[in-house]
Amino acid sequence: MVEPVLEPVAQVWPEPVSDVALGPEPVSGSLPEPTVWPEAPSTHVLRVIQGPVADARPGVAVAPTGEFGPAPEMPPAPEPLPPAPARATPAAGVVFARNPSLAAEAMTVMEPEPEPKPTPARGFDAVAESVLTPVVETEGAAFLAEPVTRINEAVKEGRIEEAAAMAARTVAEAARSLGPDHPEVLRLGELSAYIAYLAGDALRSFHLSLDLARVRRRQRDPDAAYGNVQSAATAWRAVRDPAQGMNLGRVLIEVWTGLVADGGPAADDLDQLESARTRMSRLAERARARESAT
């Protein structure tokens, strides 16, 4: 069977359909007319500039004239913020008012401490000060001014033996003229006891000082009496023999205890008396050790 020969058939496409009128065909050799679109409404109004710029043509440079349009309106500057309030520190009274115990403690801490009262020079310290400034205070005792000055000069120059001899003579003369209990005689006795201590005669210094303490106690002068007891205690500590030290210590503590009972500076300084009693215990131990050694 012979198959039939099919001849190709040219395909025919449909013409494009357009809903836009393209207008008439352009004439050969001419440019097509530009399409004019409807103007859109403007949302910004341009301001008109007067002067040469307005007359400028496109593509032509124009020299600047230095004139510009009005400056654009700027929003007002914000007002500065007020400074932050300083953090207040509560006063001490405000805090303590909430806690009375803190207030009481603060008052205790802030209260100034009382100044300590200066301790007056007593005993041989007071006598040493009088050596630097020899003064005869009592009327009718002017004749003692010259010998006292010579005694003090000898002490300051280190002529202790000579000063001790002069002091003994001056005390005897003053006692005959003024009486044994005269203030200037007693003051000379203190000077004589001090010089004996400087000369190394602790036993004589002790007895002179303790006798003066008894006289001052009778005269109702507790401050001076306690100063004489202090001088006697200084001389007593210079005694190295334990048996002799115990004998002197008993007499000293007896007079000292009487001053404490009277009140005054001796009663306010009990630590010194306790120190003397402690030394008595040490002397007793030394005395027993010496006896056992022999």
C-alpha positions in Angstrom: 0.0 0.0 0.0 1.4 3.3 -0.9 1.3 5.9 2.0 0.1 9.3 0.9 2.6 12.1 0.9 1.6 15.0 3.1 2.7 18.4 1.9 3.7 20.9 4.6 1.2 23.5 5.3 2.4 27.0 6.3 1.2 28.0 9.7 -0.7 31.2 9.9 -0.6 33.1 13.2 -3.4 35.4 14.1 -2.8 39.2 14.1 -2.1 40.7 17.5 -4.9 42.5 19.0 -4.1 45.7 20.7 -6.4 48.0 22.6 -4.1 51.0 22.2 -4.3 53.0 19.0 -0.8 53.3 17.6 -1.8 56.1 15.3 -0.9 56.5 11.7 2.2 54.9 10.3 5.2 57.3 10.2 6.2 58.7 7.0 9.5 57.3 5.8 12.4 59.6 6.8 10.7 61.5 9.7 10.8 61.0 13.4 7.7 59.8 15.2 5.9 62.3 17.2 6.5 62.1 20.9 3.8 60.7 23.0 2.3 63.4 25.2 1.2 62.1 28.6 -1.3 64.0 30.8 0.4 66.1 33.5 0.1 64.8 37.0 -1.0 67.2 39.7 2.1 68.8 41.5 2.4 68.4 45.2 5.1 71.0 45.7 5.0 74.6 44.7 8.2 75.9 43.3 9.1 79.4 44.3 10.1 81.9 41.6 13.6 83.2 41.7 14.1 86.7 40.4 17.3 87.8 38.7 19.7 86.3 36.3 19.0 82.8 37.4 15.5 83.1 36.2 16.7 84.1 32.7 19.3 81.2 32.5 18.9 78.9 29.7 19.4 75.2 30.0 23.1 74.2 29.6 24.4 77.7 30.3 26.4 78.2 33.5 25.5 81.3 35.5 27.8 83.0 38.0 26.6 82.8 41.6 25.2 86.1 42.8 25.5 85.4 46.5 21.8 85.8 47.0 19.9 82.8 48.4 16.4 82.2 49.3 15.0 82.5 52.7 16.4 80.0 55.3 14.1 77.1 56.0 12.2 77.3 59.2 13.8 75.2 61.9 11.9 73.7 64.8 12.4 75.5 68.1 15.3 74.3 70.2 14.1 72.1 73.1 14.3 73.7 76.5 17.2 72.4 78.7 16.2 69.8 81.2 16.3 71.0 84.8 19.4 69.6 86.7 18.8 66.5 88.6 18.2 67.2 92.3 21.3 66.5 94.4 21.0 63.4 96.5 20.4 64.7 99.9 22.4 63.1 102.7 20.2 62.7 105.7 21.4 64.7 108.7 22.7 62.8 111.6 19.7 63.9 113.7 17.2 62.5 111.1 18.9 59.0 111.0 19.4 58.9 114.8 15.8 60.1 115.4 14.7 56.7 113.9 17.1 54.8 116.0 17.6 56.3 119.5 20.4 53.9 120.3 22.5 55.3 117.4 21.8 58.8 118.6 23.1 58.0 122.1 26.2 56.3 120.7 26.9 59.3 118.4 26.6 61.7 121.2 29.1 59.6 123.2 31.5 59.5 120.3 31.2 63.2 119.4 31.4 64.4 122.9 35.0 65.7 123.5 36.9 63.8 126.0 38.0 65.8 129.1 41.6 66.9 129.0 43.7 65.0 131.5 44.8 67.1 134.4 48.5 67.7 134.5 50.2 65.8 137.3 51.9 68.3 139.6 55.6 67.8 140.3 56.0 66.1 143.7 58.8 64.8 145.8 62.3 65.3 144.5 61.0 66.4 141.1 59.5 69.5 142.7 62.6 70.1 144.7 64.7 69.9 141.5 62.5 72.5 139.9 63.0 74.8 142.9 66.8 74.5 142.5 66.5 76.1 139.1 64.5 79.0 140.4 65.4 79.6 144.0 62.9 81.9 145.7 62.4 82.8 149.3 58.7 83.5 149.6 58.2 84.3 153.3 58.7 87.8 154.7 61.3 87.9 157.5 63.3 85.2 155.8 65.2 87.4 153.4 68.5 86.5 155.1 68.1 83.0 153.6 68.1 84.2 150.0 71.9 84.4 149.7 72.8 81.0 151.3 70.0 79.3 149.3 71.3 80.7 146.0 74.8 79.4 146.9 73.5 76.0 147.7 71.6 75.8 144.4 74.6 76.9 142.4 76.7 74.2 144.0 74.1 71.6 143.2 73.9 72.7 139.5 77.7 72.6 139.3 77.9 69.1 140.7 79.5 70.1 144.0 77.2 67.9 145.9 79.2 67.3 149.1 79.8 71.1 149.5 76.1 71.7 148.9 75.1 69.1 151.5 77.3 70.8 154.2 75.9 74.2 153.4 72.4 73.0 153.4 72.8 71.4 156.9 74.2 74.6 158.3 71.5 76.8 156.7 68.7 74.6 158.0 70.0 74.8 161.6 70.3 78.6 161.4 66.9 79.0 159.9 65.3 76.7 162.6 66.9 78.8 165.4 65.7 82.0 163.9 62.2 81.1 162.5 61.3 77.9 164.4 61.5 74.2 163.2 58.0 74.3 161.6 58.4 77.5 159.6 57.6 77.1 155.9 61.0 78.3 154.8 62.7 75.9 157.2 60.6 73.0 155.9 61.4 74.0 152.3 65.1 74.0 153.2 64.7 70.6 154.8 63.3 69.3 151.5 66.3 70.7 149.7 68.6 69.1 152.2 66.9 65.7 151.8 67.3 66.0 148.0 71.0 66.8 148.2 71.5 63.8 150.5 69.8 61.6 147.9 72.1 63.0 145.2 75.1 62.3 147.5 74.1 58.7 147.8 73.0 58.9 151.4 69.6 57.2 150.9 69.1 56.5 154.6 69.5 60.2 155.7 67.3 61.3 152.7 64.6 58.8 153.7 64.4 60.0 157.4 64.5 63.7 156.5 61.6 63.3 154.0 59.5 61.1 156.3 59.9 63.6 159.2 58.7 66.4 156.9 55.7 64.3 155.9 54.7 64.0 159.5 55.0 67.7 160.1 53.0 68.6 157.0 50.3 66.2 158.0 50.0 67.9 161.3 49.7 71.2 159.5 46.8 69.9 157.4 48.8 70.2 154.2 48.0 66.9 152.4 49.5 67.9 149.1 52.9 68.8 150.6 52.8 65.8 152.9 52.2 63.5 150.0 55.1 65.1 148.2 57.4 64.3 151.1 56.1 60.7 151.2 57.0 60.4 147.5 60.5 61.7 148.3 60.8 59.1 151.1 59.7 56.4 148.7 62.3 57.4 146.2 65.0 57.2 148.8 63.6 53.9 150.1 63.9 52.2 146.7 67.6 53.1 146.7 68.2 51.0 149.8 69.5 47.6 148.6 69.7 45.7 151.8 66.4 43.6 152.0 66.2 43.6 155.9 66.8 47.3 156.2 64.4 48.0 153.3 61.7 46.0 155.1 62.1 48.0 158.3 62.0 51.3 156.4 59.1 50.1 154.3 56.9 49.3 157.3 57.3 52.9 158.6 56.8 54.4 155.2 53.6 52.4 154.5 52.2 53.3 157.9 52.6 57.1 157.3 51.4 56.6 153.7 48.2 54.7 154.8 47.4 57.6 157.2 47.5 60.1 154.4 45.2 57.9 152.3 42.7 57.8 155.2 42.8 61.6 155.3 41.9 61.9 151.7 43.5 64.2 149.2 46.1 63.3 146.5 47.3 60.2 148.4 43.8 58.7 148.2 43.6 59.5 144.5 46.9 57.7 143.7 46.5 54.2 145.2 48.6 52.6 142.5 51.7 54.1 144.1 50.9 52.6 147.5 50.2 49.2 145.9 53.5 49.4 144.2 55.2 50.0 147.6 53.5 47.0 149.1 54.6 44.8 146.1 58.2 45.8 146.8 57.8 44.8 150.4 56.8 41.3 149.2 59.9 41.1 147.0 62.1 42.3 149.9 60.7 39.6 152.1 61.5 36.9 149.5 65.0 38.2 149.2 65.5 38.3 152.9 64.3 34.7 153.2 66.6 33.6 150.4 69.6 35.3 152.1 68.9 33.6 155.4 68.5 30.2 153.8 71.8 30.8 152.0 73.7 31.5 155.2 
